[in-house]
Amino acid sequence: MAEPLKLKEDITINCVMPGAVDTPAMPNFSEAFQPEHLTLMPALIEAYDVFFKDESNEKTGQLVEVAHDKHFYYDLPEYKGGDVSYRNTLAFEPWFSYIHGEKSGLKDALEGPPSKPLTRLS
């Protein structure tokens, strides 16, 4: 989803996974945690700022976890379903064109039905 939206609409999609944050919404919330297990609000805001301050608007499809005062970025994992799962991520150009009235512009889009099983290396 992130790649087509970035390409066609210049919209980016990213995700910040906050840890437990002490806010007034839950009285005595911090009592359930050791101080070093709570996510600090400045660290959480900094994680969002990484994406908001991306003036080039190039960061898309990224995931960052915030734990206490640190940021941990996730790499895209391998597909557990292998080539079957990989195929399901590819746009099928005839359908894309039918729905959107234009080509997708995606480098891996399928121009027609595959004649052989697809792999990430094909």
Phi and psi restraints in degrees (range 20) as a CNS / XPLOR table:
assign (resid 1 and name C) (resid 2 and name N)
       (resid 2 and name CA) (resid 2 and name C) 1.0 -64.4 20.0 2
assign (resid 2 and name N) (resid 2 and name CA)
       (resid 2 and name C) (resid 3 and name N) 1.0 -42.8 20.0 2
assign (resid 2 and name C) (resid 3 and name N)
       (resid 3 and name CA) (resid 3 and name C) 1.0 -64.3 20.0 2
assign (resid 3 and name N) (resid 3 and name CA)
       (resid 3 and name C) (resid 4 and name N) 1.0 -48.5 20.0 2
assign (resid 3 and name C) (resid 4 and name N)
       (resid 4 and name CA) (resid 4 and name C) 1.0 -64.1 20.0 2
assign (resid 4 and name N) (resid 4 and name CA)
       (resid 4 and name C) (resid 5 and name N) 1.0 -39.3 20.0 2
assign (resid 4 and name C) (resid 5 and name N)
       (resid 5 and name CA) (resid 5 and name C) 1.0 -65.7 20.0 2
assign (resid 5 and name N) (resid 5 and name CA)
       (resid 5 and name C) (resid 6 and name N) 1.0 -38.0 20.0 2
assign (resid 5 and name C) (resid 6 and name N)
       (resid 6 and name CA) (resid 6 and name C) 1.0 -65.9 20.0 2
assign (resid 6 and name N) (resid 6 and name CA)
       (resid 6 and name C) (resid 7 and name N) 1.0 -46.0 20.0 2
assign (resid 6 and name C) (resid 7 and name N)
       (resid 7 and name CA) (resid 7 and name C) 1.0 -66.3 20.0 2
assign (resid 7 and name N) (resid 7 and name CA)
       (resid 7 and name C) (resid 8 and name N) 1.0 -46.1 20.0 2
assign (resid 7 and name C) (resid 8 and name N)
       (resid 8 and name CA) (resid 8 and name C) 1.0 -87.9 20.0 2
assign (resid 8 and name N) (resid 8 and name CA)
       (resid 8 and name C) (resid 9 and name N) 1.0 -37.3 20.0 2
assign (resid 8 and name C) (resid 9 and name N)
       (resid 9 and name CA) (resid 9 and name C) 1.0 -120.5 20.0 2
assign (resid 9 and name N) (resid 9 and name CA)
       (resid 9 and name C) (resid 10 and name N) 1.0 -0.7 20.0 2
assign (resid 9 and name C) (resid 10 and name N)
       (resid 10 and name CA) (resid 10 and name C) 1.0 56.7 20.0 2
assign (resid 10 and name N) (resid 10 and name CA)
       (resid 10 and name C) (resid 11 and name N) 1.0 36.0 20.0 2
assign (resid 10 and name C) (resid 11 and name N)
       (resid 11 and name CA) (resid 11 and name C) 1.0 -103.2 20.0 2
assign (resid 11 and name N) (resid 11 and name CA)
       (resid 11 and name C) (resid 12 and name N) 1.0 132.7 20.0 2
assign (resid 11 and name C) (resid 12 and name N)
       (resid 12 and name CA) (resid 12 and name C) 1.0 -107.3 20.0 2
assign (resid 12 and name N) (resid 12 and name CA)
       (resid 12 and name C) (resid 13 and name N) 1.0 148.5 20.0 2
assign (resid 12 and name C) (resid 13 and name N)
       (resid 13 and name CA) (resid 13 and name C) 1.0 -127.2 20.0 2
assign (resid 13 and name N) (resid 13 and name CA)
       (resid 13 and name C) (resid 14 and name N) 1.0 122.5 20.0 2
assign (resid 13 and name C) (resid 14 and name N)
       (resid 14 and name CA) (resid 14 and name C) 1.0 -138.4 20.0 2
assign (resid 14 and name N) (resid 14 and name CA)
       (resid 14 and name C) (resid 15 and name N) 1.0 168.2 20.0 2
assign (resid 14 and name C) (resid 15 and name N)
       (resid 15 and name CA) (resid 15 and name C) 1.0 -136.1 20.0 2
assign (resid 15 and name N) (resid 15 and name CA)
       (resid 15 and name C) (resid 16 and name N) 1.0 132.1 20.0 2
assign (resid 15 and name C) (resid 16 and name N)
       (resid 16 and name CA) (resid 16 and name C) 1.0 -110.5 20.0 2
assign (resid 16 and name N) (resid 16 and name CA)
       (resid 16 and name C) (resid 17 and name N) 1.0 123.4 20.0 2
assign (resid 16 and name C) (resid 17 and name N)
       (resid 17 and name CA) (resid 17 and name C) 1.0 -101.5 20.0 2
assign (resid 17 and name N) (resid 17 and name CA)
       (resid 17 and name C) (resid 18 and name N) 1.0 101.8 20.0 2
assign (resid 17 and name C) (resid 18 and name N)
       (resid 18 and name CA) (resid 18 and name C) 1.0 -79.0 20.0 2
assign (resid 18 and name N) (resid 18 and name CA)
       (resid 18 and name C) (resid 19 and name N) 1.0 149.0 20.0 2
assign (resid 18 and name C) (resid 19 and name N)
       (resid 19 and name CA) (resid 19 and name C) 1.0 -82.5 20.0 2
assign (resid 19 and name N) (resid 19 and name CA)
       (resid 19 and name C) (resid 20 and name N) 1.0 -165.9 20.0 2
assign (resid 19 and name C) (resid 20 and name N)
       (resid 20 and name CA) (resid 20 and name C) 1.0 -68.8 20.0 2
assign (resid 20 and name N) (resid 20 and name CA)
       (resid 20 and name C) (resid 21 and name N) 1.0 126.2 20.0 2
assign (resid 20 and name C) (resid 21 and name N)
       (resid 21 and name CA) (resid 21 and name C) 1.0 -121.5 20.0 2
assign (resid 21 and name N) (resid 21 and name CA)
       (resid 21 and name C) (resid 22 and name N) 1.0 128.7 20.0 2
assign (resid 21 and name C) (resid 22 and name N)
       (resid 22 and name CA) (resid 22 and name C) 1.0 -77.9 20.0 2
assign (resid 22 and name N) (resid 22 and name CA)
       (resid 22 and name C) (resid 23 and name N) 1.0 115.1 20.0 2
assign (resid 22 and name C) (resid 23 and name N)
       (resid 23 and name CA) (resid 23 and name C) 1.0 -131.7 20.0 2
assign (resid 23 and name N) (resid 23 and name CA)
       (resid 23 and name C) (resid 24 and name N) 1.0 167.5 20.0 2
assign (resid 23 and name C) (resid 24 and name N)
       (resid 24 and name CA) (resid 24 and name C) 1.0 -66.9 20.0 2
assign (resid 24 and name N) (resid 24 and name CA)
       (resid 24 and name C) (resid 25 and name N) 1.0 -9.2 20.0 2
assign (resid 24 and name C) (resid 25 and name N)
       (resid 25 and name CA) (resid 25 and name C) 1.0 -62.7 20.0 2
assign (resid 25 and name N) (resid 25 and name CA)
       (resid 25 and name C) (resid 26 and name N) 1.0 -29.0 20.0 2
assign (resid 25 and name C) (resid 26 and name N)
       (resid 26 and name CA) (resid 26 and name C) 1.0 -128.5 20.0 2
assign (resid 26 and name N) (resid 26 and name CA)
       (resid 26 and name C) (resid 27 and name N) 1.0 105.0 20.0 2
assign (resid 26 and name C) (resid 27 and name N)
       (resid 27 and name CA) (resid 27 and name C) 1.0 -58.2 20.0 2
assign (resid 27 and name N) (resid 27 and name CA)
       (resid 27 and name C) (resid 28 and name N) 1.0 139.0 20.0 2
assign (resid 27 and name C) (resid 28 and name N)
       (resid 28 and name CA) (resid 28 and name C) 1.0 61.3 20.0 2
assign (resid 28 and name N) (resid 28 and name CA)
       (resid 28 and name C) (resid 29 and name N) 1.0 23.0 20.0 2
assign (resid 28 and name C) (resid 29 and name N)
       (resid 29 and name CA) (resid 29 and name C) 1.0 -55.5 20.0 2
assign (resid 29 and name N) (resid 29 and name CA)
       (resid 29 and name C) (resid 30 and name N) 1.0 -43.6 20.0 2
assign (resid 29 and name C) (resid 30 and name N)
       (resid 30 and name CA) (resid 30 and name C) 1.0 -65.7 20.0 2
assign (resid 30 and name N) (resid 30 and name CA)
       (resid 30 and name C) (resid 31 and name N) 1.0 -17.9 20.0 2
assign (resid 30 and name C) (resid 31 and name N)
       (resid 31 and name CA) (resid 31 and name C) 1.0 -66.9 20.0 2
assign (resid 31 and name N) (resid 31 and name CA)
       (resid 31 and name C) (resid 32 and name N) 1.0 -20.8 20.0 2
assign (resid 31 and name C) (resid 32 and name N)
       (resid 32 and name CA) (resid 32 and name C) 1.0 -85.1 20.0 2
assign (resid 32 and name N) (resid 32 and name CA)
       (resid 32 and name C) (resid 33 and name N) 1.0 0.0 20.0 2
assign (resid 32 and name C) (resid 33 and name N)
       (resid 33 and name CA) (resid 33 and name C) 1.0 -134.0 20.0 2
assign (resid 33 and name N) (resid 33 and name CA)
       (resid 33 and name C) (resid 34 and name N) 1.0 151.0 20.0 2
assign (resid 33 and name C) (resid 34 and name N)
       (resid 34 and name CA) (resid 34 and name C) 1.0 -72.4 20.0 2
assign (resid 34 and name N) (resid 34 and name CA)
       (resid 34 and name C) (resid 35 and name N) 1.0 147.9 20.0 2
assign (resid 34 and name C) (resid 35 and name N)
       (resid 35 and name CA) (resid 35 and name C) 1.0 -54.0 20.0 2
assign (resid 35 and name N) (resid 35 and name CA)
       (resid 35 and name C) (resid 36 and name N) 1.0 -37.6 20.0 2
assign (resid 35 and name C) (resid 36 and name N)
       (resid 36 and name CA) (resid 36 and name C) 1.0 -74.6 20.0 2
assign (resid 36 and name N) (resid 36 and name CA)
       (resid 36 and name C) (resid 37 and name N) 1.0 -5.8 20.0 2
assign (resid 36 and name C) (resid 37 and name N)
       (resid 37 and name CA) (resid 37 and name C) 1.0 -97.2 20.0 2
assign (resid 37 and name N) (resid 37 and name CA)
       (resid 37 and name C) (resid 38 and name N) 1.0 -7.4 20.0 2
assign (resid 37 and name C) (resid 38 and name N)
       (resid 38 and name CA) (resid 38 and name C) 1.0 -87.3 20.0 2
assign (resid 38 and name N) (resid 38 and name CA)
       (resid 38 and name C) (resid 39 and name N) 1.0 141.4 20.0 2
assign (resid 38 and name C) (resid 39 and name N)
       (resid 39 and name CA) (resid 39 and name C) 1.0 -79.4 20.0 2
assign (resid 39 and name N) (resid 39 and name CA)
       (resid 39 and name C) (resid 40 and name N) 1.0 130.3 20.0 2
assign (resid 39 and name C) (resid 40 and name N)
       (resid 40 and name CA) (resid 40 and name C) 1.0 -80.1 20.0 2
assign (resid 40 and name N) (resid 40 and name CA)
       (resid 40 and name C) (resid 41 and name N) 1.0 134.9 20.0 2
assign (resid 40 and name C) (resid 41 and name N)
       (resid 41 and name CA) (resid 41 and name C) 1.0 -54.7 20.0 2
assign (resid 41 and name N) (resid 41 and name CA)
       (resid 41 and name C) (resid 42 and name N) 1.0 -42.7 20.0 2
assign (resid 41 and name C) (resid 42 and name N)
       (resid 42 and name CA) (resid 42 and name C) 1.0 -59.5 20.0 2
assign (resid 42 and name N) (resid 42 and name CA)
       (resid 42 and name C) (resid 43 and name N) 1.0 -36.7 20.0 2
assign (resid 42 and name C) (resid 43 and name N)
       (resid 43 and name CA) (resid 43 and name C) 1.0 -66.6 20.0 2
assign (resid 43 and name N) (resid 43 and name CA)
       (resid 43 and name C) (resid 44 and name N) 1.0 -38.6 20.0 2
assign (resid 43 and name C) (resid 44 and name N)
       (resid 44 and name CA) (resid 44 and name C) 1.0 -65.5 20.0 2
assign (resid 44 and name N) (resid 44 and name CA)
       (resid 44 and name C) (resid 45 and name N) 1.0 -45.7 20.0 2
assign (resid 44 and name C) (resid 45 and name N)
       (resid 45 and name CA) (resid 45 and name C) 1.0 -63.3 20.0 2
assign (resid 45 and name N) (resid 45 and name CA)
       (resid 45 and name C) (resid 46 and name N) 1.0 -40.4 20.0 2
assign (resid 45 and name C) (resid 46 and name N)
       (resid 46 and name CA) (resid 46 and name C) 1.0 -59.9 20.0 2
assign (resid 46 and name N) (resid 46 and name CA)
       (resid 46 and name C) (resid 47 and name N) 1.0 -36.7 20.0 2
assign (resid 46 and name C) (resid 47 and name N)
       (resid 47 and name CA) (resid 47 and name C) 1.0 -63.9 20.0 2
assign (resid 47 and name N) (resid 47 and name CA)
       (resid 47 and name C) (resid 48 and name N) 1.0 -44.1 20.0 2
assign (resid 47 and name C) (resid 48 and name N)
       (resid 48 and name CA) (resid 48 and name C) 1.0 -65.5 20.0 2
assign (resid 48 and name N) (resid 48 and name CA)
       (resid 48 and name C) (resid 49 and name N) 1.0 -39.6 20.0 2
assign (resid 48 and name C) (resid 49 and name N)
       (resid 49 and name CA) (resid 49 and name C) 1.0 -60.8 20.0 2
assign (resid 49 and name N) (resid 49 and name CA)
       (resid 49 and name C) (resid 50 and name N) 1.0 -31.6 20.0 2
assign (resid 49 and name C) (resid 50 and name N)
       (resid 50 and name CA) (resid 50 and name C) 1.0 -54.3 20.0 2
assign (resid 50 and name N) (resid 50 and name CA)
       (resid 50 and name C) (resid 51 and name N) 1.0 -40.5 20.0 2
assign (resid 50 and name C) (resid 51 and name N)
       (resid 51 and name CA) (resid 51 and name C) 1.0 -84.1 20.0 2
assign (resid 51 and name N) (resid 51 and name CA)
       (resid 51 and name C) (resid 52 and name N) 1.0 -41.3 20.0 2
assign (resid 51 and name C) (resid 52 and name N)
       (resid 52 and name CA) (resid 52 and name C) 1.0 -65.3 20.0 2
assign (resid 52 and name N) (resid 52 and name CA)
       (resid 52 and name C) (resid 53 and name N) 1.0 -33.5 20.0 2
assign (resid 52 and name C) (resid 53 and name N)
       (resid 53 and name CA) (resid 53 and name C) 1.0 -92.0 20.0 2
assign (resid 53 and name N) (resid 53 and name CA)
       (resid 53 and name C) (resid 54 and name N) 1.0 10.2 20.0 2
assign (resid 53 and name C) (resid 54 and name N)
       (resid 54 and name CA) (resid 54 and name C) 1.0 -76.4 20.0 2
assign (resid 54 and name N) (resid 54 and name CA)
       (resid 54 and name C) (resid 55 and name N) 1.0 83.9 20.0 2
assign (resid 54 and name C) (resid 55 and name N)
       (resid 55 and name CA) (resid 55 and name C) 1.0 -62.7 20.0 2
assign (resid 55 and name N) (resid 55 and name CA)
       (resid 55 and name C) (resid 56 and name N) 1.0 -28.8 20.0 2
assign (resid 55 and name C) (resid 56 and name N)
       (resid 56 and name CA) (resid 56 and name C) 1.0 -77.1 20.0 2
assign (resid 56 and name N) (resid 56 and name CA)
       (resid 56 and name C) (resid 57 and name N) 1.0 -12.7 20.0 2
assign (resid 56 and name C) (resid 57 and name N)
       (resid 57 and name CA) (resid 57 and name C) 1.0 56.7 20.0 2
assign (resid 57 and name N) (resid 57 and name CA)
       (resid 57 and name C) (resid 58 and name N) 1.0 37.8 20.0 2
assign (resid 57 and name C) (resid 58 and name N)
       (resid 58 and name CA) (resid 58 and name C) 1.0 -98.3 20.0 2
assign (resid 58 and name N) (resid 58 and name CA)
       (resid 58 and name C) (resid 59 and name N) 1.0 -22.3 20.0 2
assign (resid 58 and name C) (resid 59 and name N)
       (resid 59 and name CA) (resid 59 and name C) 1.0 -76.5 20.0 2
assign (resid 59 and name N) (resid 59 and name CA)
       (resid 59 and name C) (resid 60 and name N) 1.0 116.1 20.0 2
assign (resid 59 and name C) (resid 60 and name N)
       (resid 60 and name CA) (resid 60 and name C) 1.0 -150.8 20.0 2
assign (resid 60 and name N) (resid 60 and name CA)
       (resid 60 and name C) (resid 61 and name N) 1.0 147.2 20.0 2
assign (resid 60 and name C) (resid 61 and name N)
       (resid 61 and name CA) (resid 61 and name C) 1.0 72.8 20.0 2
assign (resid 61 and name N) (resid 61 and name CA)
       (resid 61 and name C) (resid 62 and name N) 1.0 25.1 20.0 2
assign (resid 61 and name C) (resid 62 and name N)
       (resid 62 and name CA) (resid 62 and name C) 1.0 -106.7 20.0 2
assign (resid 62 and name N) (resid 62 and name CA)
       (resid 62 and name C) (resid 63 and name N) 1.0 155.9 20.0 2
assign (resid 62 and name C) (resid 63 and name N)
       (resid 63 and name CA) (resid 63 and name C) 1.0 -133.0 20.0 2
assign (resid 63 and name N) (resid 63 and name CA)
       (resid 63 and name C) (resid 64 and name N) 1.0 128.6 20.0 2
assign (resid 63 and name C) (resid 64 and name N)
       (resid 64 and name CA) (resid 64 and name C) 1.0 -129.0 20.0 2
assign (resid 64 and name N) (resid 64 and name CA)
       (resid 64 and name C) (resid 65 and name N) 1.0 132.8 20.0 2
assign (resid 64 and name C) (resid 65 and name N)
       (resid 65 and name CA) (resid 65 and name C) 1.0 -99.9 20.0 2
assign (resid 65 and name N) (resid 65 and name CA)
       (resid 65 and name C) (resid 66 and name N) 1.0 136.9 20.0 2
assign (resid 65 and name C) (resid 66 and name N)
       (resid 66 and name CA) (resid 66 and name C) 1.0 -111.1 20.0 2
assign (resid 66 and name N) (resid 66 and name CA)
       (resid 66 and name C) (resid 67 and name N) 1.0 121.0 20.0 2
assign (resid 66 and name C) (resid 67 and name N)
       (resid 67 and name CA) (resid 67 and name C) 1.0 -130.1 20.0 2
assign (resid 67 and name N) (resid 67 and name CA)
       (resid 67 and name C) (resid 68 and name N) 1.0 113.6 20.0 2
assign (resid 67 and name C) (resid 68 and name N)
       (resid 68 and name CA) (resid 68 and name C) 1.0 57.1 20.0 2
assign (resid 68 and name N) (resid 68 and name CA)
       (resid 68 and name C) (resid 69 and name N) 1.0 -100.1 20.0 2
assign (resid 68 and name C) (resid 69 and name N)
       (resid 69 and name CA) (resid 69 and name C) 1.0 -120.7 20.0 2
assign (resid 69 and name N) (resid 69 and name CA)
       (resid 69 and name C) (resid 70 and name N) 1.0 19.3 20.0 2
assign (resid 69 and name C) (resid 70 and name N)
       (resid 70 and name CA) (resid 70 and name C) 1.0 -124.0 20.0 2
assign (resid 70 and name N) (resid 70 and name CA)
       (resid 70 and name C) (resid 71 and name N) 1.0 154.7 20.0 2
assign (resid 70 and name C) (resid 71 and name N)
       (resid 71 and name CA) (resid 71 and name C) 1.0 -112.5 20.0 2
assign (resid 71 and name N) (resid 71 and name CA)
       (resid 71 and name C) (resid 72 and name N) 1.0 136.1 20.0 2
assign (resid 71 and name C) (resid 72 and name N)
       (resid 72 and name CA) (resid 72 and name C) 1.0 -126.2 20.0 2
assign (resid 72 and name N) (resid 72 and name CA)
       (resid 72 and name C) (resid 73 and name N) 1.0 116.3 20.0 2
assign (resid 72 and name C) (resid 73 and name N)
       (resid 73 and name CA) (resid 73 and name C) 1.0 -90.9 20.0 2
assign (resid 73 and name N) (resid 73 and name CA)
       (resid 73 and name C) (resid 74 and name N) 1.0 140.3 20.0 2
assign (resid 73 and name C) (resid 74 and name N)
       (resid 74 and name CA) (resid 74 and name C) 1.0 -101.5 20.0 2
assign (resid 74 and name N) (resid 74 and name CA)
       (resid 74 and name C) (resid 75 and name N) 1.0 136.7 20.0 2
assign (resid 74 and name C) (resid 75 and name N)
       (resid 75 and name CA) (resid 75 and name C) 1.0 -83.8 20.0 2
assign (resid 75 and name N) (resid 75 and name CA)
       (resid 75 and name C) (resid 76 and name N) 1.0 153.7 20.0 2
assign (resid 75 and name C) (resid 76 and name N)
       (resid 76 and name CA) (resid 76 and name C) 1.0 -64.7 20.0 2
assign (resid 76 and name N) (resid 76 and name CA)
       (resid 76 and name C) (resid 77 and name N) 1.0 123.1 20.0 2
assign (resid 76 and name C) (resid 77 and name N)
       (resid 77 and name CA) (resid 77 and name C) 1.0 -75.0 20.0 2
assign (resid 77 and name N) (resid 77 and name CA)
       (resid 77 and name C) (resid 78 and name N) 1.0 162.9 20.0 2
assign (resid 77 and name C) (resid 78 and name N)
       (resid 78 and name CA) (resid 78 and name C) 1.0 -66.6 20.0 2
assign (resid 78 and name N) (resid 78 and name CA)
       (resid 78 and name C) (resid 79 and name N) 1.0 151.3 20.0 2
assign (resid 78 and name C) (resid 79 and name N)
       (resid 79 and name CA) (resid 79 and name C) 1.0 -73.1 20.0 2
assign (resid 79 and name N) (resid 79 and name CA)
       (resid 79 and name C) (resid 80 and name N) 1.0 126.5 20.0 2
assign (resid 79 and name C) (resid 80 and name N)
       (resid 80 and name CA) (resid 80 and name C) 1.0 -67.5 20.0 2
assign (resid 80 and name N) (resid 80 and name CA)
       (resid 80 and name C) (resid 81 and name N) 1.0 -30.0 20.0 2
assign (resid 80 and name C) (resid 81 and name N)
       (resid 81 and name CA) (resid 81 and name C) 1.0 -90.0 20.0 2
assign (resid 81 and name N) (resid 81 and name CA)
       (resid 81 and name C) (resid 82 and name N) 1.0 10.3 20.0 2
assign (resid 81 and name C) (resid 82 and name N)
       (resid 82 and name CA) (resid 82 and name C) 1.0 59.9 20.0 2
assign (resid 82 and name N) (resid 82 and name CA)
       (resid 82 and name C) (resid 83 and name N) 1.0 -136.2 20.0 2
assign (resid 82 and name C) (resid 83 and name N)
       (resid 83 and name CA) (resid 83 and name C) 1.0 -64.3 20.0 2
assign (resid 83 and name N) (resid 83 and name CA)
       (resid 83 and name C) (resid 84 and name N) 1.0 -29.7 20.0 2
assign (resid 83 and name C) (resid 84 and name N)
       (resid 84 and name CA) (resid 84 and name C) 1.0 -62.6 20.0 2
assign (resid 84 and name N) (resid 84 and name CA)
       (resid 84 and name C) (resid 85 and name N) 1.0 -48.2 20.0 2
assign (resid 84 and name C) (resid 85 and name N)
       (resid 85 and name CA) (resid 85 and name C) 1.0 -65.8 20.0 2
assign (resid 85 and name N) (resid 85 and name CA)
       (resid 85 and name C) (resid 86 and name N) 1.0 -39.2 20.0 2
assign (resid 85 and name C) (resid 86 and name N)
       (resid 86 and name CA) (resid 86 and name C) 1.0 -60.0 20.0 2
assign (resid 86 and name N) (resid 86 and name CA)
       (resid 86 and name C) (resid 87 and name N) 1.0 -46.3 20.0 2
assign (resid 86 and name C) (resid 87 and name N)
       (resid 87 and name CA) (resid 87 and name C) 1.0 -56.0 20.0 2
assign (resid 87 and name N) (resid 87 and name CA)
       (resid 87 and name C) (resid 88 and name N) 1.0 -37.3 20.0 2
assign (resid 87 and name C) (resid 88 and name N)
       (resid 88 and name CA) (resid 88 and name C) 1.0 -69.5 20.0 2
assign (resid 88 and name N) (resid 88 and name CA)
       (resid 88 and name C) (resid 89 and name N) 1.0 -9.2 20.0 2
assign (resid 88 and name C) (resid 89 and name N)
       (resid 89 and name CA) (resid 89 and name C) 1.0 -92.2 20.0 2
assign (resid 89 and name N) (resid 89 and name CA)
       (resid 89 and name C) (resid 90 and name N) 1.0 -10.6 20.0 2
assign (resid 89 and name C) (resid 90 and name N)
       (resid 90 and name CA) (resid 90 and name C) 1.0 -89.0 20.0 2
assign (resid 90 and name N) (resid 90 and name CA)
       (resid 90 and name C) (resid 91 and name N) 1.0 136.1 20.0 2
assign (resid 90 and name C) (resid 91 and name N)
       (resid 91 and name CA) (resid 91 and name C) 1.0 -72.4 20.0 2
assign (resid 91 and name N) (resid 91 and name CA)
       (resid 91 and name C) (resid 92 and name N) 1.0 142.3 20.0 2
assign (resid 91 and name C) (resid 92 and name N)
       (resid 92 and name CA) (resid 92 and name C) 1.0 -100.5 20.0 2
assign (resid 92 and name N) (resid 92 and name CA)
       (resid 92 and name C) (resid 93 and name N) 1.0 105.8 20.0 2
assign (resid 92 and name C) (resid 93 and name N)
       (resid 93 and name CA) (resid 93 and name C) 1.0 -52.5 20.0 2
assign (resid 93 and name N) (resid 93 and name CA)
       (resid 93 and name C) (resid 94 and name N) 1.0 -43.5 20.0 2
assign (resid 93 and name C) (resid 94 and name N)
       (resid 94 and name CA) (resid 94 and name C) 1.0 -58.3 20.0 2
assign (resid 94 and name N) (resid 94 and name CA)
       (resid 94 and name C) (resid 95 and name N) 1.0 -39.7 20.0 2
assign (resid 94 and name C) (resid 95 and name N)
       (resid 95 and name CA) (resid 95 and name C) 1.0 -72.2 20.0 2
assign (resid 95 and name N) (resid 95 and name CA)
       (resid 95 and name C) (resid 96 and name N) 1.0 -41.9 20.0 2
assign (resid 95 and name C) (resid 96 and name N)
       (resid 96 and name CA) (resid 96 and name C) 1.0 -58.4 20.0 2
assign (resid 96 and name N) (resid 96 and name CA)
       (resid 96 and name C) (resid 97 and name N) 1.0 -47.4 20.0 2
assign (resid 96 and name C) (resid 97 and name N)
       (resid 97 and name CA) (resid 97 and name C) 1.0 -63.0 20.0 2
assign (resid 97 and name N) (resid 97 and name CA)
       (resid 97 and name C) (resid 98 and name N) 1.0 -40.2 20.0 2
assign (resid 97 and name C) (resid 98 and name N)
       (resid 98 and name CA) (resid 98 and name C) 1.0 -62.4 20.0 2
assign (resid 98 and name N) (resid 98 and name CA)
       (resid 98 and name C) (resid 99 and name N) 1.0 -45.2 20.0 2
assign (resid 98 and name C) (resid 99 and name N)
       (resid 99 and name CA) (resid 99 and name C) 1.0 -74.7 20.0 2
assign (resid 99 and name N) (resid 99 and name CA)
       (resid 99 and name C) (resid 100 and name N) 1.0 -43.5 20.0 2
assign (resid 99 and name C) (resid 100 and name N)
       (resid 100 and name CA) (resid 100 and name C) 1.0 -101.3 20.0 2
assign (resid 100 and name N) (resid 100 and name CA)
       (resid 100 and name C) (resid 101 and name N) 1.0 -9.7 20.0 2
assign (resid 100 and name C) (resid 101 and name N)
       (resid 101 and name CA) (resid 101 and name C) 1.0 74.6 20.0 2
assign (resid 101 and name N) (resid 101 and name CA)
       (resid 101 and name C) (resid 102 and name N) 1.0 14.8 20.0 2
assign (resid 101 and name C) (resid 102 and name N)
       (resid 102 and name CA) (resid 102 and name C) 1.0 -159.8 20.0 2
assign (resid 102 and name N) (resid 102 and name CA)
       (resid 102 and name C) (resid 103 and name N) 1.0 163.3 20.0 2
assign (resid 102 and name C) (resid 103 and name N)
       (resid 103 and name CA) (resid 103 and name C) 1.0 -70.3 20.0 2
assign (resid 103 and name N) (resid 103 and name CA)
       (resid 103 and name C) (resid 104 and name N) 1.0 154.8 20.0 2
assign (resid 103 and name C) (resid 104 and name N)
       (resid 104 and name CA) (resid 104 and name C) 1.0 -72.2 20.0 2
assign (resid 104 and name N) (resid 104 and name CA)
       (resid 104 and name C) (resid 105 and name N) 1.0 -35.6 20.0 2
assign (resid 104 and name C) (resid 105 and name N)
       (resid 105 and name CA) (resid 105 and name C) 1.0 79.8 20.0 2
assign (resid 105 and name N) (resid 105 and name CA)
       (resid 105 and name C) (resid 106 and name N) 1.0 2.7 20.0 2
assign (resid 105 and name C) (resid 106 and name N)
       (resid 106 and name CA) (resid 106 and name C) 1.0 -78.3 20.0 2
assign (resid 106 and name N) (resid 106 and name CA)
       (resid 106 and name C) (resid 107 and name N) 1.0 134.2 20.0 2
assign (resid 106 and name C) (resid 107 and name N)
       (resid 107 and name CA) (resid 107 and name C) 1.0 -64.8 20.0 2
assign (resid 107 and name N) (resid 107 and name CA)
       (resid 107 and name C) (resid 108 and name N) 1.0 -28.9 20.0 2
assign (resid 107 and name C) (resid 108 and name N)
       (resid 108 and name CA) (resid 108 and name C) 1.0 -100.8 20.0 2
assign (resid 108 and name N) (resid 108 and name CA)
       (resid 108 and name C) (resid 109 and name N) 1.0 8.8 20.0 2
assign (resid 108 and name C) (resid 109 and name N)
       (resid 109 and name CA) (resid 109 and name C) 1.0 -62.6 20.0 2
assign (resid 109 and name N) (resid 109 and name CA)
       (resid 109 and name C) (resid 110 and name N) 1.0 143.7 20.0 2
assign (resid 109 and name C) (resid 110 and name N)
       (resid 110 and name CA) (resid 110 and name C) 1.0 -86.2 20.0 2
assign (resid 110 and name N) (resid 110 and name CA)
       (resid 110 and name C) (resid 111 and name N) 1.0 126.5 20.0 2
assign (resid 110 and name C) (resid 111 and name N)
       (resid 111 and name CA) (resid 111 and name C) 1.0 -79.0 20.0 2
assign (resid 111 and name N) (resid 111 and name CA)
       (resid 111 and name C) (resid 112 and name N) 1.0 -19.8 20.0 2
assign (resid 111 and name C) (resid 112 and name N)
       (resid 112 and name CA) (resid 112 and name C) 1.0 -164.9 20.0 2
assign (resid 112 and name N) (resid 112 and name CA)
       (resid 112 and name C) (resid 113 and name N) 1.0 -176.3 20.0 2
assign (resid 112 and name C) (resid 113 and name N)
       (resid 113 and name CA) (resid 113 and name C) 1.0 -59.0 20.0 2
assign (resid 113 and name N) (resid 113 and name CA)
       (resid 113 and name C) (resid 114 and name N) 1.0 137.8 20.0 2
assign (resid 113 and name C) (resid 114 and name N)
       (resid 114 and name CA) (resid 114 and name C) 1.0 -67.7 20.0 2
assign (resid 114 and name N) (resid 114 and name CA)
       (resid 114 and name C) (resid 115 and name N) 1.0 139.7 20.0 2
assign (resid 114 and name C) (resid 115 and name N)
       (resid 115 and name CA) (resid 115 and name C) 1.0 -92.7 20.0 2
assign (resid 115 and name N) (resid 115 and name CA)
       (resid 115 and name C) (resid 116 and name N) 1.0 -9.2 20.0 2
assign (resid 115 and name C) (resid 116 and name N)
       (resid 116 and name CA) (resid 116 and name C) 1.0 -149.8 20.0 2
assign (resid 116 and name N) (resid 116 and name CA)
       (resid 116 and name C) (resid 117 and name N) 1.0 163.4 20.0 2
assign (resid 116 and name C) (resid 117 and name N)
       (resid 117 and name CA) (resid 117 and name C) 1.0 -58.1 20.0 2
assign (resid 117 and name N) (resid 117 and name CA)
       (resid 117 and name C) (resid 118 and name N) 1.0 140.9 20.0 2
assign (resid 117 and name C) (resid 118 and name N)
       (resid 118 and name CA) (resid 118 and name C) 1.0 -93.0 20.0 2
assign (resid 118 and name N) (resid 118 and name CA)
       (resid 118 and name C) (resid 119 and name N) 1.0 141.6 20.0 2
assign (resid 118 and name C) (resid 119 and name N)
       (resid 119 and name CA) (resid 119 and name C) 1.0 -131.0 20.0 2
assign (resid 119 and name N) (resid 119 and name CA)
       (resid 119 and name C) (resid 120 and name N) 1.0 164.8 20.0 2
assign (resid 119 and name C) (resid 120 and name N)
       (resid 120 and name CA) (resid 120 and name C) 1.0 -63.2 20.0 2
assign (resid 120 and name N) (resid 120 and name CA)
       (resid 120 and name C) (resid 121 and name N) 1.0 -18.5 20.0 2
assign (resid 120 and name C) (resid 121 and name N)
       (resid 121 and name CA) (resid 121 and name C) 1.0 -98.1 20.0 2
assign (resid 121 and name N) (resid 121 and name CA)
       (resid 121 and name C) (resid 122 and name N) 1.0 -5.7 20.0 2
